[in-house]
Amino acid sequence: MGQEIDLMINYPRTKRDVKKRGLEKTMEDRRIAREFGKDFFDGDRKNGYGGFSYSPRFWQPVIPTFKEHFRLDADSSVLDVGCAKGFMLHDMAEMIPGITVAGIDISEYAVENAIEDMRPFVQVADAKELPFEDKSFDVVISVTTIHNLERDDCAKALQEVERVQRRGSFVTLDAYRDDEERELMEAWNLTAKTVMHVDEWKAFFKEIGYTGDYYWFIP
């Protein structure tokens, strides 16, 4: 199994009133969010992002960490599973000239509205059945995506990540380490269908044969 490492350490975090959000969210809000359509990305804040637009301040601080950890260069190839509008891939291609990038997302809306230069490289697809041959990419990255599936489907998605990577992968997943964090996660969560204690996730990785790196999203 890979290592627990926070490759997202330089991603900017905003202060959140998690408990207030939990009181305001309804099952209908979650239903709408899980459609991953316009309402989730560019609709009301209660249903998702409340406007999902590009800013270099998010991914540009993160790309150097990915580059160093995975030794990425112009000869490398990277797949983003859950790429949304392709913002991370855009910054990666800009900051590592010549690198080969690709992305998939379940959301037709996100792919159709991807940042312009990434549109040729992103497609609608299911994480449970990646449309690529075995060992197609040097590195596969999936940030806060796979937990949006039911547990059995999480296993399929992680096994797909394992199948298409040649030399490394990194996923982040909703998780908690104690009861307080579990309550915060339940209040915050809009889309995740599988949320586990960090130790449960690690046991799950071993059970299904996921050998890549990983870290957690905890509000």
PyRosetta script that sets phi, psi and omega in degrees:
from pyrosetta import init, pose_from_sequence

init()
pose = pose_from_sequence("MGQEIDLMINYPRTKRDVKKRGLEKTMEDRRIAREFGKDFFDGDRKNGYGGFSYSPRFWQPVIPTFKEHFRLDADSSVLDVGCAKGFMLHDMAEMIPGITVAGIDISEYAVENAIEDMRPFVQVADAKELPFEDKSFDVVISVTTIHNLERDDCAKALQEVERVQRRGSFVTLDAYRDDEERELMEAWNLTAKTVMHVDEWKAFFKEIGYTGDYYWFIP")
pose.set_psi(1, 151.1)
pose.set_omega(1, -180.0)
pose.set_phi(2, -74.0)
pose.set_psi(2, -160.9)
pose.set_omega(2, -175.4)
pose.set_phi(3, -113.4)
pose.set_psi(3, 151.0)
pose.set_omega(3, 172.5)
pose.set_phi(4, -80.4)
pose.set_psi(4, 110.6)
pose.set_omega(4, -175.2)
pose.set_phi(5, -148.4)
pose.set_psi(5, 133.7)
pose.set_omega(5, -176.3)
pose.set_phi(6, -88.7)
pose.set_psi(6, 84.8)
pose.set_omega(6, 177.0)
pose.set_phi(7, -75.4)
pose.set_psi(7, -6.5)
pose.set_omega(7, 178.0)
pose.set_phi(8, -99.3)
pose.set_psi(8, 16.5)
pose.set_omega(8, -172.5)
pose.set_phi(9, -59.3)
pose.set_psi(9, -29.2)
pose.set_omega(9, -178.4)
pose.set_phi(10, -95.8)
pose.set_psi(10, 5.7)
pose.set_omega(10, 175.5)
pose.set_phi(11, -74.0)
pose.set_psi(11, 127.5)
pose.set_omega(11, -176.3)
pose.set_phi(12, -64.8)
pose.set_psi(12, 135.5)
pose.set_omega(12, 178.1)
pose.set_phi(13, -112.5)
pose.set_psi(13, 132.3)
pose.set_omega(13, 176.6)
pose.set_phi(14, -97.1)
pose.set_psi(14, 152.1)
pose.set_omega(14, 177.5)
pose.set_phi(15, -71.0)
pose.set_psi(15, 134.0)
pose.set_omega(15, -176.7)
pose.set_phi(16, -124.3)
pose.set_psi(16, 138.8)
pose.set_omega(16, 171.0)
pose.set_phi(17, -91.0)
pose.set_psi(17, 82.1)
pose.set_omega(17, -171.4)
pose.set_phi(18, -64.0)
pose.set_psi(18, -42.7)
pose.set_omega(18, -177.3)
pose.set_phi(19, -64.8)
pose.set_psi(19, -38.7)
pose.set_omega(19, 177.4)
pose.set_phi(20, -63.7)
pose.set_psi(20, -43.3)
pose.set_omega(20, 178.6)
pose.set_phi(21, -58.9)
pose.set_psi(21, -41.9)
pose.set_omega(21, -179.6)
pose.set_phi(22, -61.6)
pose.set_psi(22, -36.8)
pose.set_omega(22, 179.8)
pose.set_phi(23, -70.8)
pose.set_psi(23, -28.5)
pose.set_omega(23, -175.6)
pose.set_phi(24, -87.9)
pose.set_psi(24, -25.5)
pose.set_omega(24, -174.3)
pose.set_phi(25, -75.8)
pose.set_psi(25, 139.4)
pose.set_omega(25, 178.1)
pose.set_phi(26, -117.0)
pose.set_psi(26, 167.6)
pose.set_omega(26, 175.9)
pose.set_phi(27, -62.5)
pose.set_psi(27, -31.7)
pose.set_omega(27, 177.5)
pose.set_phi(28, -67.0)
pose.set_psi(28, -40.0)
pose.set_omega(28, 176.1)
pose.set_phi(29, -59.2)
pose.set_psi(29, -42.7)
pose.set_omega(29, -179.2)
pose.set_phi(30, -68.6)
pose.set_psi(30, -37.6)
pose.set_omega(30, 178.6)
pose.set_phi(31, -61.7)
pose.set_psi(31, -45.3)
pose.set_omega(31, 179.9)
pose.set_phi(32, -64.2)
pose.set_psi(32, -44.0)
pose.set_omega(32, -179.5)
pose.set_phi(33, -58.8)
pose.set_psi(33, -40.3)
pose.set_omega(33, -175.5)
pose.set_phi(34, -73.9)
pose.set_psi(34, -2.2)
pose.set_omega(34, 171.5)
pose.set_phi(35, -81.7)
pose.set_psi(35, -17.3)
pose.set_omega(35, 177.4)
pose.set_phi(36, 52.2)
pose.set_psi(36, 41.5)
pose.set_omega(36, 178.6)
pose.set_phi(37, -104.1)
pose.set_psi(37, -156.2)
pose.set_omega(37, -178.9)
pose.set_phi(38, -59.7)
pose.set_psi(38, -38.9)
pose.set_omega(38, -178.7)
pose.set_phi(39, -61.7)
pose.set_psi(39, -35.2)
pose.set_omega(39, -179.5)
pose.set_phi(40, -71.4)
pose.set_psi(40, -46.0)
pose.set_omega(40, -175.1)
pose.set_phi(41, -84.4)
pose.set_psi(41, -46.2)
pose.set_omega(41, -169.3)
pose.set_phi(42, -129.1)
pose.set_psi(42, 23.0)
pose.set_omega(42, 177.5)
pose.set_phi(43, -102.6)
pose.set_psi(43, -146.6)
pose.set_omega(43, -179.9)
pose.set_phi(44, -68.6)
pose.set_psi(44, 144.4)
pose.set_omega(44, -178.3)
pose.set_phi(45, -57.7)
pose.set_psi(45, -28.5)
pose.set_omega(45, -177.5)
pose.set_phi(46, -67.8)
pose.set_psi(46, -20.0)
pose.set_omega(46, -178.1)
pose.set_phi(47, -101.8)
pose.set_psi(47, 1.7)
pose.set_omega(47, -179.5)
pose.set_phi(48, 161.2)
pose.set_psi(48, -129.6)
pose.set_omega(48, -173.6)
pose.set_phi(49, -74.1)
pose.set_psi(49, -29.4)
pose.set_omega(49, -176.4)
pose.set_phi(50, 72.8)
pose.set_psi(50, 27.1)
pose.set_omega(50, -177.7)
pose.set_phi(51, 123.2)
pose.set_psi(51, 104.8)
pose.set_omega(51, -174.8)
pose.set_phi(52, -111.8)
pose.set_psi(52, 94.4)
pose.set_omega(52, -176.2)
pose.set_phi(53, -126.6)
pose.set_psi(53, 159.9)
pose.set_omega(53, -175.3)
pose.set_phi(54, -73.5)
pose.set_psi(54, 137.4)
pose.set_omega(54, 168.8)
pose.set_phi(55, -146.3)
pose.set_psi(55, 132.3)
pose.set_omega(55, -179.3)
pose.set_phi(56, -66.6)
pose.set_psi(56, -14.8)
pose.set_omega(56, -175.5)
pose.set_phi(57, -70.4)
pose.set_psi(57, -17.1)
pose.set_omega(57, -177.5)
pose.set_phi(58, -84.0)
pose.set_psi(58, -60.3)
pose.set_omega(58, -171.6)
pose.set_phi(59, -93.2)
pose.set_psi(59, -24.1)
pose.set_omega(59, -178.6)
pose.set_phi(60, -61.1)
pose.set_psi(60, -33.3)
pose.set_omega(60, 175.1)
pose.set_phi(61, -71.5)
pose.set_psi(61, -19.2)
pose.set_omega(61, -174.8)
pose.set_phi(62, -89.2)
pose.set_psi(62, -35.8)
pose.set_omega(62, -174.3)
pose.set_phi(63, -54.6)
pose.set_psi(63, -43.0)
pose.set_omega(63, 178.5)
pose.set_phi(64, -59.2)
pose.set_psi(64, -32.7)
pose.set_omega(64, 177.9)
pose.set_phi(65, -67.3)
pose.set_psi(65, -45.8)
pose.set_omega(65, 175.1)
pose.set_phi(66, -59.4)
pose.set_psi(66, -44.7)
pose.set_omega(66, -177.2)
pose.set_phi(67, -59.4)
pose.set_psi(67, -46.6)
pose.set_omega(67, -178.7)
pose.set_phi(68, -68.9)
pose.set_psi(68, -45.3)
pose.set_omega(68, -175.0)
pose.set_phi(69, -64.5)
pose.set_psi(69, -41.9)
pose.set_omega(69, -176.4)
pose.set_phi(70, -100.6)
pose.set_psi(70, 3.4)
pose.set_omega(70, 179.3)
pose.set_phi(71, 55.1)
pose.set_psi(71, 51.6)
pose.set_omega(71, -177.5)
pose.set_phi(72, -80.9)
pose.set_psi(72, 139.7)
pose.set_omega(72, 175.8)
pose.set_phi(73, -149.0)
pose.set_psi(73, -168.6)
pose.set_omega(73, -175.8)
pose.set_phi(74, -61.6)
pose.set_psi(74, -21.6)
pose.set_omega(74, -178.6)
pose.set_phi(75, -92.2)
pose.set_psi(75, -0.5)
pose.set_omega(75, -176.3)
pose.set_phi(76, -87.2)
pose.set_psi(76, 161.3)
pose.set_omega(76, 174.1)
pose.set_phi(77, -132.3)
pose.set_psi(77, 139.8)
pose.set_omega(77, -175.4)
pose.set_phi(78, -135.3)
pose.set_psi(78, 134.9)
pose.set_omega(78, 173.1)
pose.set_phi(79, -111.2)
pose.set_psi(79, 132.6)
pose.set_omega(79, 175.0)
pose.set_phi(80, -106.8)
pose.set_psi(80, 113.3)
pose.set_omega(80, 179.2)
pose.set_phi(81, -93.0)
pose.set_psi(81, 111.6)
pose.set_omega(81, -172.2)
pose.set_phi(82, 93.0)
pose.set_psi(82, 46.9)
pose.set_omega(82, -171.2)
pose.set_phi(83, -76.2)
pose.set_psi(83, -12.6)
pose.set_omega(83, -176.5)
pose.set_phi(84, 53.1)
pose.set_psi(84, -123.1)
pose.set_omega(84, -176.9)
pose.set_phi(85, -89.9)
pose.set_psi(85, 9.9)
pose.set_omega(85, 173.1)
pose.set_phi(86, 81.6)
pose.set_psi(86, 19.2)
pose.set_omega(86, -175.6)
pose.set_phi(87, -65.2)
pose.set_psi(87, -42.5)
pose.set_omega(87, 179.4)
pose.set_phi(88, -63.5)
pose.set_psi(88, -42.4)
pose.set_omega(88, 179.6)
pose.set_phi(89, -64.4)
pose.set_psi(89, -38.3)
pose.set_omega(89, 177.5)
pose.set_phi(90, -57.8)
pose.set_psi(90, -49.5)
pose.set_omega(90, -178.6)
pose.set_phi(91, -68.2)
pose.set_psi(91, -35.5)
pose.set_omega(91, 178.5)
pose.set_phi(92, -64.7)
pose.set_psi(92, -45.1)
pose.set_omega(92, 179.8)
pose.set_phi(93, -64.6)
pose.set_psi(93, -34.2)
pose.set_omega(93, -180.0)
pose.set_phi(94, -73.4)
pose.set_psi(94, -37.8)
pose.set_omega(94, -173.7)
pose.set_phi(95, -91.4)
pose.set_psi(95, -16.2)
pose.set_omega(95, 176.1)
pose.set_phi(96, -127.4)
pose.set_psi(96, 77.1)
pose.set_omega(96, -174.8)
pose.set_phi(97, -54.4)
pose.set_psi(97, 133.5)
pose.set_omega(97, 177.6)
pose.set_phi(98, 95.2)
pose.set_psi(98, -14.7)
pose.set_omega(98, -178.5)
pose.set_phi(99, -64.6)
pose.set_psi(99, 146.4)
pose.set_omega(99, 176.5)
pose.set_phi(100, -92.1)
pose.set_psi(100, 125.2)
pose.set_omega(100, -178.7)
pose.set_phi(101, -125.5)
pose.set_psi(101, 151.9)
pose.set_omega(101, 174.8)
pose.set_phi(102, -151.1)
pose.set_psi(102, 155.2)
pose.set_omega(102, 178.5)
pose.set_phi(103, -147.3)
pose.set_psi(103, 150.2)
pose.set_omega(103, 172.4)
pose.set_phi(104, -129.7)
pose.set_psi(104, 151.4)
pose.set_omega(104, 174.6)
pose.set_phi(105, -151.6)
pose.set_psi(105, 149.1)
pose.set_omega(105, 179.1)
pose.set_phi(106, -74.1)
pose.set_psi(106, -17.2)
pose.set_omega(106, -173.4)
pose.set_phi(107, -89.1)
pose.set_psi(107, 113.8)
pose.set_omega(107, 174.1)
pose.set_phi(108, -62.7)
pose.set_psi(108, -39.1)
pose.set_omega(108, -179.7)
pose.set_phi(109, -60.1)
pose.set_psi(109, -46.7)
pose.set_omega(109, -178.3)
pose.set_phi(110, -62.9)
pose.set_psi(110, -45.4)
pose.set_omega(110, -178.2)
pose.set_phi(111, -65.4)
pose.set_psi(111, -42.0)
pose.set_omega(111, 179.2)
pose.set_phi(112, -64.7)
pose.set_psi(112, -26.7)
pose.set_omega(112, -178.9)
pose.set_phi(113, -109.3)
pose.set_psi(113, 24.4)
pose.set_omega(113, 179.4)
pose.set_phi(114, -63.4)
pose.set_psi(114, 154.7)
pose.set_omega(114, 175.1)
pose.set_phi(115, -56.3)
pose.set_psi(115, 137.8)
pose.set_omega(115, -163.2)
pose.set_phi(116, -54.3)
pose.set_psi(116, -45.3)
pose.set_omega(116, -174.1)
pose.set_phi(117, -71.2)
pose.set_psi(117, -14.4)
pose.set_omega(117, -179.8)
pose.set_phi(118, -97.5)
pose.set_psi(118, -6.5)
pose.set_omega(118, -175.9)
pose.set_phi(119, -57.5)
pose.set_psi(119, -35.2)
pose.set_omega(119, 177.7)
pose.set_phi(120, -70.0)
pose.set_psi(120, -13.3)
pose.set_omega(120, -171.0)
pose.set_phi(121, -112.2)
pose.set_psi(121, 0.8)
pose.set_omega(121, -179.6)
pose.set_phi(122, -120.3)
pose.set_psi(122, 151.0)
pose.set_omega(122, -178.7)
pose.set_phi(123, -149.8)
pose.set_psi(123, 157.9)
pose.set_omega(123, 175.0)
pose.set_phi(124, -77.8)
pose.set_psi(124, 126.3)
pose.set_omega(124, 178.8)
pose.set_phi(125, -162.5)
pose.set_psi(125, 166.7)
pose.set_omega(125, -177.1)
pose.set_phi(126, -102.9)
pose.set_psi(126, 130.9)
pose.set_omega(126, 179.6)
pose.set_phi(127, -60.1)
pose.set_psi(127, -23.1)
pose.set_omega(127, -179.1)
pose.set_phi(128, -76.6)
pose.set_psi(128, -13.0)
pose.set_omega(128, -176.2)
pose.set_phi(129, -149.4)
pose.set_psi(129, 74.3)
pose.set_omega(129, -175.6)
pose.set_phi(130, -66.4)
pose.set_psi(130, 133.4)
pose.set_omega(130, -174.8)
pose.set_phi(131, -84.2)
pose.set_psi(131, 51.4)
pose.set_omega(131, -178.0)
pose.set_phi(132, -139.0)
pose.set_psi(132, 154.0)
pose.set_omega(132, 177.7)
pose.set_phi(133, -71.2)
pose.set_psi(133, 162.9)
pose.set_omega(133, 175.4)
pose.set_phi(134, -54.7)
pose.set_psi(134, 140.4)
pose.set_omega(134, 175.7)
pose.set_phi(135, 53.1)
pose.set_psi(135, 44.6)
pose.set_omega(135, -179.1)
pose.set_phi(136, -78.9)
pose.set_psi(136, -25.1)
pose.set_omega(136, -173.9)
pose.set_phi(137, -129.4)
pose.set_psi(137, 146.2)
pose.set_omega(137, 174.6)
pose.set_phi(138, -61.9)
pose.set_psi(138, -45.5)
pose.set_omega(138, -174.3)
pose.set_phi(139, -135.6)
pose.set_psi(139, 139.7)
pose.set_omega(139, 173.4)
pose.set_phi(140, -119.0)
pose.set_psi(140, 130.6)
pose.set_omega(140, -179.9)
pose.set_phi(141, -122.0)
pose.set_psi(141, 137.0)
pose.set_omega(141, 176.5)
pose.set_phi(142, -143.1)
pose.set_psi(142, 112.2)
pose.set_omega(142, -174.1)
pose.set_phi(143, -109.0)
pose.set_psi(143, 120.4)
pose.set_omega(143, 177.5)
pose.set_phi(144, 45.8)
pose.set_psi(144, 52.6)
pose.set_omega(144, -178.1)
pose.set_phi(145, -128.6)
pose.set_psi(145, -52.4)
pose.set_omega(145, -169.9)
pose.set_phi(146, -63.5)
pose.set_psi(146, -29.6)
pose.set_omega(146, 178.7)
pose.set_phi(147, -67.3)
pose.set_psi(147, -9.1)
pose.set_omega(147, 177.4)
pose.set_phi(148, -75.7)
pose.set_psi(148, -1.3)
pose.set_omega(148, 178.7)
pose.set_phi(149, -102.7)
pose.set_psi(149, 158.6)
pose.set_omega(149, 171.8)
pose.set_phi(150, -65.3)
pose.set_psi(150, 160.4)
pose.set_omega(150, -171.8)
pose.set_phi(151, -52.6)
pose.set_psi(151, -49.0)
pose.set_omega(151, -179.0)
pose.set_phi(152, -62.7)
pose.set_psi(152, -35.1)
pose.set_omega(152, 179.0)
pose.set_phi(153, -75.7)
pose.set_psi(153, -29.4)
pose.set_omega(153, 171.5)
pose.set_phi(154, -58.3)
pose.set_psi(154, -42.5)
pose.set_omega(154, 178.8)
pose.set_phi(155, -60.1)
pose.set_psi(155, -45.7)
pose.set_omega(155, 180.0)
pose.set_phi(156, -61.7)
pose.set_psi(156, -42.9)
pose.set_omega(156, -178.2)
pose.set_phi(157, -65.4)
pose.set_psi(157, -43.6)
pose.set_omega(157, 178.7)
pose.set_phi(158, -66.2)
pose.set_psi(158, -35.4)
pose.set_omega(158, 175.9)
pose.set_phi(159, -68.2)
pose.set_psi(159, -32.6)
pose.set_omega(159, 174.8)
pose.set_phi(160, -68.1)
pose.set_psi(160, -41.5)
pose.set_omega(160, 174.3)
pose.set_phi(161, -57.1)
pose.set_psi(161, -45.6)
pose.set_omega(161, 179.1)
pose.set_phi(162, -60.5)
pose.set_psi(162, -40.8)
pose.set_omega(162, -175.5)
pose.set_phi(163, -66.9)
pose.set_psi(163, -41.1)
pose.set_omega(163, -171.9)
pose.set_phi(164, -92.1)
pose.set_psi(164, -6.8)
pose.set_omega(164, 178.8)
pose.set_phi(165, -88.5)
pose.set_psi(165, 147.3)
pose.set_omega(165, 177.3)
pose.set_phi(166, -98.2)
pose.set_psi(166, -37.8)
pose.set_omega(166, -174.1)
pose.set_phi(167, -143.0)
pose.set_psi(167, 9.9)
pose.set_omega(167, 175.7)
pose.set_phi(168, 169.9)
pose.set_psi(168, 158.9)
pose.set_omega(168, 176.2)
pose.set_phi(169, -155.0)
pose.set_psi(169, 162.7)
pose.set_omega(169, 178.7)
pose.set_phi(170, -149.3)
pose.set_psi(170, 128.5)
pose.set_omega(170, 176.9)
pose.set_phi(171, -128.9)
pose.set_psi(171, 148.2)
pose.set_omega(171, 168.5)
pose.set_phi(172, -118.9)
pose.set_psi(172, 142.4)
pose.set_omega(172, -171.8)
pose.set_phi(173, -138.9)
pose.set_psi(173, 147.4)
pose.set_omega(173, 174.0)
pose.set_phi(174, -64.6)
pose.set_psi(174, 131.3)
pose.set_omega(174, -176.1)
pose.set_phi(175, -156.7)
pose.set_psi(175, 175.1)
pose.set_omega(175, 176.3)
pose.set_phi(176, -150.4)
pose.set_psi(176, 159.4)
pose.set_omega(176, -178.4)
pose.set_phi(177, -116.5)
pose.set_psi(177, -12.6)
pose.set_omega(177, -179.7)
pose.set_phi(178, -157.0)
pose.set_psi(178, 177.0)
pose.set_omega(178, -176.0)
pose.set_phi(179, -64.5)
pose.set_psi(179, -36.1)
pose.set_omega(179, 179.4)
pose.set_phi(180, -63.3)
pose.set_psi(180, -45.1)
pose.set_omega(180, 178.7)
pose.set_phi(181, -66.6)
pose.set_psi(181, -33.1)
pose.set_omega(181, 177.6)
pose.set_phi(182, -64.3)
pose.set_psi(182, -42.6)
pose.set_omega(182, 178.6)
pose.set_phi(183, -64.0)
pose.set_psi(183, -40.3)
pose.set_omega(183, 177.8)
pose.set_phi(184, -64.3)
pose.set_psi(184, -40.7)
pose.set_omega(184, 179.5)
pose.set_phi(185, -64.3)
pose.set_psi(185, -43.0)
pose.set_omega(185, 179.4)
pose.set_phi(186, -63.2)
pose.set_psi(186, -34.5)
pose.set_omega(186, 178.1)
pose.set_phi(187, -72.7)
pose.set_psi(187, -37.4)
pose.set_omega(187, -174.7)
pose.set_phi(188, -80.0)
pose.set_psi(188, -37.9)
pose.set_omega(188, -166.7)
pose.set_phi(189, -61.1)
pose.set_psi(189, 130.4)
pose.set_omega(189, 172.8)
pose.set_phi(190, -108.8)
pose.set_psi(190, -38.9)
pose.set_omega(190, -167.4)
pose.set_phi(191, -120.4)
pose.set_psi(191, -21.4)
pose.set_omega(191, -174.0)
pose.set_phi(192, -69.6)
pose.set_psi(192, 134.9)
pose.set_omega(192, 176.3)
pose.set_phi(193, -104.7)
pose.set_psi(193, -15.7)
pose.set_omega(193, 178.5)
pose.set_phi(194, -129.5)
pose.set_psi(194, 109.0)
pose.set_omega(194, 177.6)
pose.set_phi(195, -127.0)
pose.set_psi(195, 126.0)
pose.set_omega(195, -176.6)
pose.set_phi(196, -133.3)
pose.set_psi(196, 162.3)
pose.set_omega(196, 169.7)
pose.set_phi(197, -60.9)
pose.set_psi(197, 147.7)
pose.set_omega(197, -177.7)
pose.set_phi(198, -55.8)
pose.set_psi(198, -35.6)
pose.set_omega(198, 179.6)
pose.set_phi(199, -69.6)
pose.set_psi(199, -33.4)
pose.set_omega(199, 175.9)
pose.set_phi(200, -66.2)
pose.set_psi(200, -41.1)
pose.set_omega(200, 177.4)
pose.set_phi(201, -60.6)
pose.set_psi(201, -44.7)
pose.set_omega(201, -178.7)
pose.set_phi(202, -62.6)
pose.set_psi(202, -40.9)
pose.set_omega(202, 176.7)
pose.set_phi(203, -64.5)
pose.set_psi(203, -37.8)
pose.set_omega(203, 178.4)
pose.set_phi(204, -62.6)
pose.set_psi(204, -45.6)
pose.set_omega(204, 177.7)
pose.set_phi(205, -55.6)
pose.set_psi(205, -46.1)
pose.set_omega(205, -178.9)
pose.set_phi(206, -64.2)
pose.set_psi(206, -41.5)
pose.set_omega(206, -178.5)
pose.set_phi(207, -62.1)
pose.set_psi(207, -40.1)
pose.set_omega(207, -174.0)
pose.set_phi(208, -97.7)
pose.set_psi(208, -7.1)
pose.set_omega(208, 175.8)
pose.set_phi(209, 89.1)
pose.set_psi(209, 24.0)
pose.set_omega(209, 175.0)
pose.set_phi(210, -81.1)
pose.set_psi(210, 124.6)
pose.set_omega(210, -174.8)
pose.set_phi(211, -114.1)
pose.set_psi(211, 6.4)
pose.set_omega(211, -176.6)
pose.set_phi(212, -84.6)
pose.set_psi(212, -177.8)
pose.set_omega(212, 178.5)
pose.set_phi(213, -83.0)
pose.set_psi(213, 164.9)
pose.set_omega(213, -173.8)
pose.set_phi(214, -161.0)
pose.set_psi(214, 158.5)
pose.set_omega(214, 170.8)
pose.set_phi(215, -156.4)
pose.set_psi(215, -178.6)
pose.set_omega(215, -168.9)
pose.set_phi(216, -119.7)
pose.set_psi(216, 150.3)
pose.set_omega(216, 164.3)
pose.set_phi(217, -103.9)
pose.set_psi(217, 120.8)
pose.set_omega(217, 178.1)
pose.set_phi(218, -132.1)
pose.set_psi(218, 119.1)
pose.set_omega(218, -175.2)
pose.set_phi(219, -58.4)
pose.dump_pdb("model.pdb")
